[in-house]
Amino acid sequence: SQKIEQNSEALNIQEGKTATLTCNYTNYSPAYLQWYRQDPGRGPVFLLLIRENEKEKRKERLKVTFDTTLKQSLFHITASQPADSATYLCALGKGDKLIFGTGTRLQVFP
Amino acid sequence: DADVTQTPRNRITKTGKRIMLECSQTKGHDRMYWYRQDPGLGLRLIYYSFDVKDINKGEISDGYSVSRQAQAKFSLSLESAIPNQTALYFCATSDSGTPGNEKLFFGSGTQLSVL
């Protein structure tokens, strides 16, 4: 069955540095991949979508890459800020079906 | 005002009780979903509906039922609650299946505890 792996350990980085989160998957060929941000006690909020024929997508300080050969997506936050501290979820999509990873918690300290 | 509203925000109930979680949306979306989130397991789809007359089972539908009362309302029921249904429940909406519109909009969640 399909499997999505996100680092379960929290990522701790210093303010101003670039945070890089990883999403790996197996036994699946998604047509697109999404990243969401989730704050404690809140629902996930959509950030970016990247399609299988796209290598990279940017939005302000966010950048997502999608390597269908490696079956991996990288999510980068440049010039990170304490306000970026949250859990980040990746989700793989094909047609109407969307499968979520368990998320990686990012902590940005001053 | 929130675009996707879930009620209640928190609920404690006892084993065997029937409970209903409600979701309403003002986004005008035709698609609505119910997910549950458990630590270490991520978000899992319970049921989804693409319009008022459409109901589909998701990954973990056993023990749950849903009702799409109107385009804007989608409720989730636990007929006889059990402790392993303790979880954080999310309602979500999305626009119709047009490329570029696959993103989901989530409510703030309902924390359900079954004792």
Chai-1 contact restraints between the chains, C-beta under 6 A:
chainA,res_idxA,chainB,res_idxB,connection_type,confidence,min_distance_angstrom,max_distance_angstrom,comment,restraint_id
A,R42,B,S108,contact,1.0,0.0,6.0,A-B,restraint_1
A,G43,B,F90,contact,1.0,0.0,6.0,A-B,restraint_2
A,G43,B,F106,contact,1.0,0.0,6.0,A-B,restraint_3
A,G43,B,G107,contact,1.0,0.0,6.0,A-B,restraint_4
A,G43,B,S108,contact,1.0,0.0,6.0,A-B,restraint_5
A,G43,B,G109,contact,1.0,0.0,6.0,A-B,restraint_6
A,P44,B,F106,contact,1.0,0.0,6.0,A-B,restraint_7
A,F46,B,K103,contact,1.0,0.0,6.0,A-B,restraint_8
A,G93,B,E102,contact,1.0,0.0,6.0,A-B,restraint_9
A,F100,B,G42,contact,1.0,0.0,6.0,A-B,restraint_10
A,F100,B,L43,contact,1.0,0.0,6.0,A-B,restraint_11
A,G101,B,G42,contact,1.0,0.0,6.0,A-B,restraint_12
A,T102,B,G42,contact,1.0,0.0,6.0,A-B,restraint_13
